[in-house]
Amino acid sequence: MKIIVLVKQVPDTETKVQVKPGEKAISTDGVTFVINPYDEYAIEEALRIKEAKGGDVTLISAGWDKAAEALRTGLAMGADKAVHLNDPAFLGGDAHSTAVALAKAIKKMEYDLILCGKQAIDYDNHQVGVRVAELLGIPHVAVVTKLELQDGKAVAHREVEGGSEIVETPLPAVITAQKGLNEPRYASLKGIMQAKKKPLEAKKPADVDAAPNEVGQAGAKTTVLTMTMPPERAAGRVVEGEPEDAAKQVVKLLREEAKVI
């Protein structure tokens, strides 16, 4: 079985992110980048399917030079090869133009299944995976917590409000992974050493038959006008005194200052 996993590199949730006044993106100074956590579930699921059924796993990402680090991490986990859409023309795009770039590259590849995270934790668009499916003309199932493959079809369990549903779809298909699908493995030292020798192919727009106005910022359907940090929260106030008196004071503050009651 040939499996493709879409991978995005994102800022670590524990790193301090800053936005310079008037900028349209975060400052990368001092920021630690990692594989998007939901994509880790997709990589792990691909590796488990490979181990059970055979085949190979290919990672693909569109991004700046540094995104190769995320691909190498995925290779160290056990993926077989990677494709990096690495060119200034791919940068600055939105979910649409990113999906176009990925779909054009995938059209030149063999695949039985495409996996990716349900969302990236930086922009939270929830769009790239399902857009890739639409562009490729194949079915998709989103927010999957359990996946079974049998006789050319996938049976996917997904969360819905108040319960869950089971969706059956023919392959090839795009499946987007939700937390709970599995527990991603750590890359072993042996895997890290082997990853250095695994193929990581860089591609330009011409390599995937993408016109310059289709991908990156030029092909984007939305534009970020500016980014700002959220306002700092005001310091809390401690109300002292006997419980009965303090409670009356809190109610008064909520009514007269906070104006929430």
N, C-alpha and C positions, 0 to 999 in steps of 0.2 A: 504494500500500500504506500502510495506517495502522498505525503502530508506536507502542507505549507503552513507556516505559522507567521502571522503578522506581528512584528515587534516594534515597540516604540520606547525610546529612551526618555525618561522624565526625571525631574528633580526629586531627590529623596525627600520623603515627607518630614524627616527629622532635620533637614538642612535649613538654614535661615535664608529666606528668599527676600530680595529687595527689588523695588521698582524705582528707577530714577525718574524724577519729575519730567513729564512730557514724553516719556518713552512708550513704545507700543509692545514691549516685551520685558520680561524680567531680566535683571542683571545676572550674568552667569559667573560673576566674580565670587570665588569661594564656594560655589554651589556644587554639591555632590550629586552625580547623576546615576540612576539605576535603571534596570529593566522595569517597565510599567508592571506593578504587582499583578494585575489581572492577566497580563500576557504571560506571566510566569505559570499561571494555572494552565494556559493554553499549551505552553511548551511541555509541561509535565504530562499533560494528557496525550500529546503527540508521542512522547517518548514511551509512555505505557502501551499505547496502541502498537507502536513499532516493536516493542519487546514481546507483545502477545501475538502479533500477526505478521511480523516482518515488514520490510520496506525501508524507507528512508525519510528523514525529516529535514526540510529546508526552511531556514529562517529568512525573512525579508524585511527590510526597514528602509524608510526614506528619511534622510536627515543629514546633518552636518558630519564632519570628519569624526567627531567624538562618538557618534552613534555606533561606530564599529566596536567600541568597548562593550556595548550591550549585546551585540551579535556574538562577540567572542565569549561572553559569559554564557550565552545560550548554547554555543558549541561545546563549552566546557561541561555543561549539564548533560550533554549527550547527543545534541543535534549533529547531523552529518555535514551540512554545508550551509552557507549563507550568501545572500545577495544584498548588497548595499546600494541603494539609489543615491549616489553621492555626487551632487553637482549643485552649484549655486542656484541653478534654475529650479531645483526641487524645493528650495527653502522659502519660508514666509507664506506658505499656503494655508488653506483651511481644510476642513474635513473633505470637501468635494474634490479639490485639486490633489490632495494627498491620495484619496481613493482612486482617482483617475490614474495617477502614476503607478500605484501598486497594481491595479487591474491590468494595465497595459503590460507591465512586466510579467505578471502571472499568466497572461494569455500565451506567452512564449515558453511556458513551463508545463510539464506534465503534473497532474494532481488528481487525487481521488477525494481529498478532504482538505478544507482550509479552516484553521483555528485561529482565534485571536481573543484578546480580552474584551469584556463587554464595554469597557470604556477606558480612556487614559485618565490618570488621576490629575493631570495638569489642567486641561481645558474641559474635561467631563462632557464631551460632546455626544458620546454614545452613538456615533454615526459611521465611522470609517468602515468597520466590518460589514455592516449591512449595505453600505453603498458599494463596496467592492462586489458583494454578491449580485446586486442589481446590475452593475456594469458588466459582469461576467455572464449574466442571464441564468444564474443558478439559484436554488432555494437557500434560505438561511433560517436558523433558529437562534434566538438571542437569549441571554441570561440563563445559560444551561448549568445545572448543578449535577447532572448525571448523564453519561453518554454511553450508549451501547451500539455497536456496529454489527450488522448481520445481513448477509446475502444482498449486498449492494444497496443497503439502506441504513439510515441512522435513526435510532430511537432516542430522543432527547427529553429529559425531564427538566422543566423550567419552573421558576417561581412566579406566581401571580398573586394578586391581592387576596388574602384569605385562604390560600392553599397552593396547589401546584397543578400543572398539566403535563401530559405526555404527548409529544409531537413526533410523528413518523415522517421522514422525508427521504427521497431517493438521493443517492450520491452521484456526482460530487455536490457538496453543499458547504456553506459557511456556518460554523458554529462559534458563537461568542461565549466565553467562559465567565462564570460567576464564582465568587468565593464559595467554597464547599465542594467544588468539583473534585478536588484532590488536595494533596499536601505537596507543594513543589519541593523537589530535592535540592540539596546544596551541591555545588560543583566540587568534585574531589580533586586532590592534588594531581592524580593521574589524568583526570579529565582536563584540568587546566593546561597541563603539558601537551596533551594530545590536541587541544584546541588550536594551538599555535601552528599546527601542520594541516589543519582542515581548510578546505577551500572557502575563501571569502572574496566574492567577486564584486567589484565596483562597476556600476553601470551609469552611463550618461543618458540624457533624454533620447538621443538618436538610437541608442542601443535597444530601447523599448518602443520605438516608433512613436514617441511623444513630441508633439509640436511645442515650441517654447511657450505659446500662449495657453496651453492646456494644463500645465502643472505649476506648482509653486505659487508665488504671489500673483503672477500674471493670470493664472487660471482660477484663482479664488473667487467665490461668489459672495463672500463676506469680508469685511475689513475691520481690523481693530483700530479704533481711533486713538485711544490712549489707555493706559493702565495706571491705576492708583492703588496704594496700599489701603486697607480698611482703617478707619479712624481708631486711634488708641482708646481703649476702654478707660472710663474714669475710675479712679480709686474708690473702693468700697468704703462704707461708713459703719463704724461700730457704735451701736446704741447700748449704752451702759445703764445700770440701775436694776432695781427689782424687776422680776419678770412681768408683773402686771403693769408697772409704769413703762417698762421698755416696750411692751406690746402696744400700748396706747401711742407711744411716740412713733413706732414703726408705721402704724396705720395712718397717723397724721402725715408722716413724710410721704407715704405712698399716695395719699390723696392730694396733698398740697404741692409737693415738689415733683414727684415722679408722674403724678396725674394718671395713674393706672387703675384707680378705684374711685 
